[in-house]
Amino acid sequence: MTPRSILPAQGSSLPLPLDLGGRTALVTGAAGGIGRACALRLAAAGAKVRAVDRDAAGLEELAEAARGIAGAVEPHVLDLTDLNAAELAAAGTDVLVNNAGLQLVRPIEEFPPEGFHTVLTVMLEAPFRLIRGALPHMYGQGWGRIVNVSSVHGLRASAFKSAYVAAKHGLEGLSKTAALEGAPHGVTSNCVNPAYVRTPLVEKQLADQARAHGLPEERVLSEVLLQDSAVKRLIEPEDVAEAVAYLCSPHASFVTGTSLVLDGGWTAH
Ligand SMILES: NC(=O)c1ccc[n+]([C@@H]2O[C@H](COP(=O)([O-])OP(=O)(O)OC[C@H]3O[C@@H](n4cnc5c(N)ncnc54)[C@H](O)[C@@H]3O)[C@@H](O)[C@H]2O)c1
């Protein structure tokens, strides 16, 4: 019999009822794993989704996949290191999902300073600028939802991920501050914190992790990525998107300034 722990993820069940008809959502990193799932989920709830990414081909493919879904997906090709353009792009959005990210796995003494700068720019400074751009409209109408895709690495560190861990810890602080400022205006701000998700970001770091930890690549999943997770499998992007959907739902209007942790028990240690 196959042990439950190594079975693939559970099959998806029915999504939460959610009506975002008439709402505009902006999702960054929408061409990739979690962002793509969020864009499709919010469009399925009826939102008009501004799908932001630097990957034009990935956005086209997403728009194709979204055809026939209740809401619309509008591709918006943008490199988020252009912070002024990022802030402008966020104007007029009701739901903002700060999701774009990248990973670089190196010991600190070998970590390229320009790589550290890029990670902090895309994963912390761009979310600040996007929130800044989105708030005037949200405050004006007395409703808004900010969801920051953080990570278990917003709450815990792992060796060789200085930039990523620093950016995610910073994002947690930014999210809480936005929650305090937004509360009188009907705006919530929260993080979702997955452990390892089955996406290209994880696939791309296997070789780097193997090198940094001195392990063969095939042992990285079980001995590094899943080491601290009590549930020994990856989580699916759609499960993260469902958590994002919950935070946009009327039932979550009292949920703000918090972190919704989907980490298979990692932080229970
Ligand atoms: N995959 C995981 O295990 C995992 C776990 C926890 C948190 N996260 C977080 O989830 C988010 C999405 O990760 P993913 O796994 O879906 O990654 P992914 O690599 O599949 O997708 C990330 C997307 O961000 C885009 N992007 C990167 N830099 C950009 C830039 N400068 N401008 C515009 N777009 C840019 C990429 O083009 C890509 O489409 C990230 O913030 C990541 O830190 C991922």
The ligand as an SDF file (V2000), in Angstrom:
LIG
                    3D

 44 48  0  0  0  0  0  0  0  0999 V2000
    6.7290   27.8520   -5.1210 N   0  0  0  0  0  0  0  0  0  0  0  0
    6.8550   27.8360   -3.8060 C   0  0  0  0  0  0  0  0  0  0  0  0
    7.2310   26.8230   -3.2070 O   0  0  0  0  0  0  0  0  0  0  0  0
    6.5070   29.0360   -2.9890 C   0  0  0  0  0  0  0  0  0  0  0  0
    6.3830   28.8770   -1.6080 C   0  0  0  0  0  0  0  0  0  0  0  0
    6.0650   29.9870   -0.8280 C   0  0  0  0  0  0  0  0  0  0  0  0
    5.8820   31.2070   -1.4290 C   0  0  0  0  0  0  0  0  0  0  0  0
    6.0220   31.3340   -2.7710 N   0  0  0  0  0  0  0  0  0  0  0  0
    5.8500   32.6570   -3.3470 C   0  0  0  0  0  0  0  0  0  0  0  0
    4.8290   32.6270   -4.2870 O   0  0  0  0  0  0  0  0  0  0  0  0
    5.0590   33.6280   -5.2720 C   0  0  0  0  0  0  0  0  0  0  0  0
    4.9340   33.0160   -6.6550 C   0  0  0  0  0  0  0  0  0  0  0  0
    5.8900   31.9870   -6.7690 O   0  0  0  0  0  0  0  0  0  0  0  0
    5.7630   30.7940   -7.8140 P   0  0  0  0  0  0  0  0  0  0  0  0
    6.2710   29.6080   -7.1350 O   0  0  0  0  0  0  0  0  0  0  0  0
    4.4360   30.7870   -8.4620 O   0  0  0  0  0  0  0  0  0  0  0  0
    6.9010   31.2530   -8.8300 O   0  0  0  0  0  0  0  0  0  0  0  0
    7.0010   31.2090  -10.4180 P   0  0  0  0  0  0  0  0  0  0  0  0
    8.4420   31.3370  -10.7340 O   0  0  0  0  0  0  0  0  0  0  0  0
    6.2330   30.0680  -10.9530 O   0  0  0  0  0  0  0  0  0  0  0  0
    6.2310   32.5500  -10.8010 O   0  0  0  0  0  0  0  0  0  0  0  0
    6.7240   33.8130  -10.4410 C   0  0  0  0  0  0  0  0  0  0  0  0
    6.3060   34.7960  -11.5020 C   0  0  0  0  0  0  0  0  0  0  0  0
    6.8430   36.0690  -11.1320 O   0  0  0  0  0  0  0  0  0  0  0  0
    7.2790   36.6880  -12.3290 C   0  0  0  0  0  0  0  0  0  0  0  0
    8.3080   37.6810  -12.0550 N   0  0  0  0  0  0  0  0  0  0  0  0
    9.5120   37.4900  -11.4640 C   0  0  0  0  0  0  0  0  0  0  0  0
   10.2190   38.6290  -11.4810 N   0  0  0  0  0  0  0  0  0  0  0  0
    9.4290   39.5580  -12.0630 C   0  0  0  0  0  0  0  0  0  0  0  0
    9.5900   40.9270  -12.3860 C   0  0  0  0  0  0  0  0  0  0  0  0
   10.7490   41.5780  -12.1550 N   0  0  0  0  0  0  0  0  0  0  0  0
    8.5720   41.5880  -12.9780 N   0  0  0  0  0  0  0  0  0  0  0  0
    7.4260   40.9450  -13.2740 C   0  0  0  0  0  0  0  0  0  0  0  0
    7.2130   39.6480  -13.0210 N   0  0  0  0  0  0  0  0  0  0  0  0
    8.2140   38.9620  -12.4240 C   0  0  0  0  0  0  0  0  0  0  0  0
    7.8550   35.5520  -13.1570 C   0  0  0  0  0  0  0  0  0  0  0  0
    7.9400   35.9000  -14.5360 O   0  0  0  0  0  0  0  0  0  0  0  0
    6.8660   34.4420  -12.8730 C   0  0  0  0  0  0  0  0  0  0  0  0
    5.8150   34.3880  -13.8170 O   0  0  0  0  0  0  0  0  0  0  0  0
    6.4430   34.2080   -4.9640 C   0  0  0  0  0  0  0  0  0  0  0  0
    6.3130   35.4140   -4.2480 O   0  0  0  0  0  0  0  0  0  0  0  0
    7.0640   33.1500   -4.0880 C   0  0  0  0  0  0  0  0  0  0  0  0
    8.0110   33.6890   -3.2310 O   0  0  0  0  0  0  0  0  0  0  0  0
    6.3240   30.2740   -3.5690 C   0  0  0  0  0  0  0  0  0  0  0  0
  1  2  1  0
  2  3  2  0
  2  4  1  0
  4  5  1  0
  4 44  2  0
  5  6  2  0
  6  7  1  0
  7  8  2  0
  8  9  1  0
  8 44  1  0
  9 10  1  0
  9 42  1  0
 10 11  1  0
 11 12  1  0
 11 40  1  0
 12 13  1  0
 13 14  1  0
 14 15  2  0
 14 16  1  0
 14 17  1  0
 17 18  1  0
 18 19  2  0
 18 20  1  0
 18 21  1  0
 21 22  1  0
 22 23  1  0
 23 24  1  0
 23 38  1  0
 24 25  1  0
 25 26  1  0
 25 36  1  0
 26 27  1  0
 26 35  1  0
 27 28  2  0
 28 29  1  0
 29 30  1  0
 29 35  2  0
 30 31  1  0
 30 32  2  0
 32 33  1  0
 33 34  2  0
 34 35  1  0
 36 37  1  0
 36 38  1  0
 38 39  1  0
 40 41  1  0
 40 42  1  0
 42 43  1  0
M  CHG  2   8   1  16  -1
M  END
$$$$
